[in-house]
């Protein structure tokens, strides 16, 4: 049965006439400061609806008395930035990468622009900062497949590697010595041991000795008599322990048996001329440029 309301110790507080498991509900008034904050929040919300775009309808939304629009602000900011950059872009268009590097102001601008372009287009393969990964060469060392000068880098970026071919596309192909029957498995093992011996990593010295004449006959024409590589052919150096597809015996056996060839897109036509030059300057700056 409901009990009669009882007075609490506070005069303004009443105990309501219902309870649950001995728990009674208090009927206390809200603090005045809380009510004032609540009413003020409602007033601010109404004011915001009036001043700014806020209420959507079928074909758009209310513009608000102030007519404020973040998209318009962004467009104006971008237009200002484009205008400010126009002078640098014009100069970069008229100069070679070497001339850009020689101009401190242009160099700083090109490095900033090239870094952004690299992060968007190149880092997925070559890694952040050009660190490289398996199958994709590092751009931050001194081991360059096609050369590390500004002109070399620019040509590679513009025309690509084994891509939609033009006269300047980088082209090379390593024979599949095992798949095509050019060498027997035992010979492939011997030449792989010889390649490892160039970095003192051979596990079978006798096999390495047998592999030396095979290397001289089959491999030296591209990789050089001492494995020094040939940048004109895109043949990597084998005596520096920098490996594109791995440097273990298993990795080398796999590459000699059935060679793999990387592909890089030609960015000319995808990126404009000033952007390619900025990207060239940035890649050159990563640490492996010459």
N, C-alpha and C positions, 0 to 999 in steps of 0.2 A: 504494500500500500504506500502511496506517496506520502511523504512527510511534509510537515509545514515548513515554509521558508524560514530559515534562521538567519539572524544577523551575524555577520562575521565581525572580527575584531576591528576591521576598517569600516567606518561608517558608510562609505560609498560602495561597499562590496556586499553583494547578496549571494547566498547559496541557493541555487535553483532547487525546485522540488523533485528532481529526479536524480537517481544515482545508479551506478553499475558496480557491482562487487565492492561496495563501500566507497567508491570513488565518486565524489560530487563535483559538478561543473561550476566553476566560478564565473560570475558575471561582472567582470571588472571593466571599466571604461579604458579605452586606449590612451596612451600618453599623448599629451597635446603636441609635443615636439614631433612624434611619429605622424600624427594627423597632418601637421603643417607640411612636413616633407612629402607626404603622399599627395596632398592637394597641389603643392608646388610642382611635383612631377607631372601631374595631369595638365597643369597650365603650360609647362614647357613643351609637352608633347603636342598640345593644340597649336602653340606658337610655331613649332617646327613644321607641322602640317601646312600652316599658312605661308611660311617663309620659303620652304624648300620643296623640291619635287618629292611627292610622297604617296599620293593616292592614284593607283592604277585604274584604268578603265579599258574598254575593248580596243581602242585604237591608239592608246598611248598612256599618258599620265599627266597629272597636274604639274605645272612648271613652277609654282610657288611665286610669291611676290618678288623675291630677289632674283629669280631666274637662274640660280646657280646650277652648273652642270659640270661634273668632273671630266666628262669626255671632252667638252669644249676647252677646259683648262689644260688637259693633256695634249690636245691638238695644238694649242697655242705654244705650249712648252716645247713640243717636238719641232714645230716650225722655227722657233727661236734657235734650237740646237742645230737644226739643219743649216740655217743661215750662218751660224757661227762656224760650222765645219766646212762650209763651201769653199772658203779660201784655201784651207789645207788640202782638201780633196783635189782642187784644181792644180795645185802645185805638185801633188803626188802623181797626178795623171801625166804631167809634163816631164817628169824626171824618172831616171832609172833607179832601181833599188840601191845601187851603190851611192848615187847622189842623195837619196833620201837618208841613208845611214850617215852621210857626212854632214847633214844639217841637224843640229841638236833638237830644234823645235819640231821639225818634220819627223825625226826619229821617235820622239816621245809620243807624238800623235799616232804614228804608224804602229808602234808597239802596243798601244792601248787598243786600237782598232783590230789589229791582227790577233791579239789575245782573245777578243770576243768572238771573232770569226772562227778561230781554231777550236774554241770550246764548243761551238755549235756544230761544226762540220767535221772536225778532224779527231777530236779527243775520243769519240766512241771507238775508234780503231787504235790510234797511237797513244791513247792514255792521257790523263791530265799532265800538263807540262811536258808532253812528248816522251813520257817514260817508256812507252812501248809495251807490248805483251806478245805472247807466243803467236808467231805468224805475222806480226805487225812490227816493223823495226822501230827501235828507239831513235828519237830525233835529238836526244840530249847527250850524245856521246860523239866520238870522232870516227865511228865506223859507218861510212856512207856507201850505200850500194851504187848510187849514181852520182856521187860527188856532193860536197857540202858548201860550194861557193854560192853566192847569191844568184848567179846566172844558172847554175845547176839546179838549185832548189826551185827557182821560178819556172824553169822548163818542166820539171817534174810535176809541179802543181798545175800548170797550164794544160799540159798534154797527157798527163796520166801515165800509168804503167800497165801495159797489156790491156788497154781499154779500147774504145772506138778509135781505131788507128788513123793517124795522119802522119805526115812526114816526120814530125818531131816526137811522136809517142815513144816512150821507153819500151824496147822490146828485147827479150832474151828468153831462152828456154834451155833448161838443163835436160840432157837425155835421160830416159828411163832405162838405166843400164840393166836392171834385172828383168823388168816387164818385157822389154824389147829384145832380150837375149843377147845384149852386147857384152855382158860379163856373166860368168858363172857365179853361183852363190859363194863359193870359196874365194873367188877373186874379189867379190864385193866385200867380204869380211876382211880380207887382207888390206884393201885400199882404205876401208873405214878405220882400221887400226893405224894405218899410216897417217891418216888425217888427224887422228887423236894424238899421235906422237908429236905433231907440230906444236902442241901445247903441253907436252909431257904428260899426257893422260892415257897413253896406250896401255892396255892390259895384257897384250901379247907381243913382246918385242920381236919375236921371230916372224909373226904375221905381218908386223909393220915393215920389216925389211923386205918381205915378198911383195908388199903393196907399193913400195917406192917406184919400181919401174912401171907398174900399172898406172899409177897416178901420173907419172911423166908422160905416158903415152895417151891416156884418155882424158885427163883432167887439167893438166898444166896449161893447155892452150887457152883456157878461160880463167882459171884460178891462179895462174902463175906458177913457175917452177917451185917456189917455196911457199905457195899458198898465200901470196900477198894480195890476191884479188885483182880485179880489173873493173874500174868504175865505168869505162866506156861500154862494157858489156853487161854491167849490172851483176857481175860475178863477185860474190862476197869474199872477203878475206877469211882464210881458214886458220890463220896463225895467231889470232887475237882472243880466242875463247869467247867471242861474241856470236851467239847462235840464234838464227831466226826461228828455226823449228826444233831447237833442243840440241844439246851437245853430248848426250850419252851415246854409247855404242849403238843401242837400239834405235835412237833417233837418226843417227847418221846412216845406219843400214837401211832404214825406211826411206830416207831421202835419196840415197843412191839407187835403190831398187826401183822406186816409183816416185819420182821427184814431184814436189808441189811447187806451184808458182803463184805468187801473190798478185793481186789486181788492185790498182788504185784508180779512182775515177779521174777523168780529165775535168778540171774545174773551170776551164775557159768556156764561156757561154753560160755557166751556172753562176759564177761570180763575176762582177764587173772588173775592169782593169785596175782601178785604184785599190779595190779590195784584195785582189791577187797580189799586188805589190806589198800591201801592208802585211798580208799573211806570209809572204816570202821573208820580209824583214823580221817578223816575229819568230818564225821557225829558225832562221839563221841565228837568232839571239839566244836560243834555248841552251846553248853550250857546246854544240857540235859543229857550228858553222866555221868556215875557213875564209 
